[in-house]
Amino acid sequence: MEVINALGRRKTSVARVYITAGTGKFEVNGRESKTYFPTIVLQHSIFQPFEITGTTDQFDVSCNVVGGGVAGQADAIKLGVARALVKHNPELKPALKAVGLMTRDPRMVERKKPGQKKARKRFQFVKR
């Protein structure tokens, strides 16, 4: 099997995911996934596409992720892995789509507007 690559994004994080046939090794930026994502919630999040499709320990994953925080990076990797699995086997798409893993989350931080303190907060108004 050749290398299959896919892109995942979330907030300002961009993850380039490369999967090959293997034994389930998962690397993030050259480090093992368990050391890169210390919390169990984030570890479970990046392995979710494999658990849903029943392909755990069938692929080796290597990914480069930049930008954002650890939660956004984990979600970007999750989307990238799901897209790579669909590239490998298009029959897996309905199962992943039913759980919502094929949808890119469009929520971003709202920009700060001029004349205001933050995106929505205003400066204090003085009546008199």
Beta strands, then each sheet from edge to edge (+ up, - down):
strand 1: 4-10
strand 2: 13-21
strand 3: 26-28
strand 4: 31-32
strand 5: 59-66
sheet 1: 1+ 2- 5+ 3+ 4-
end
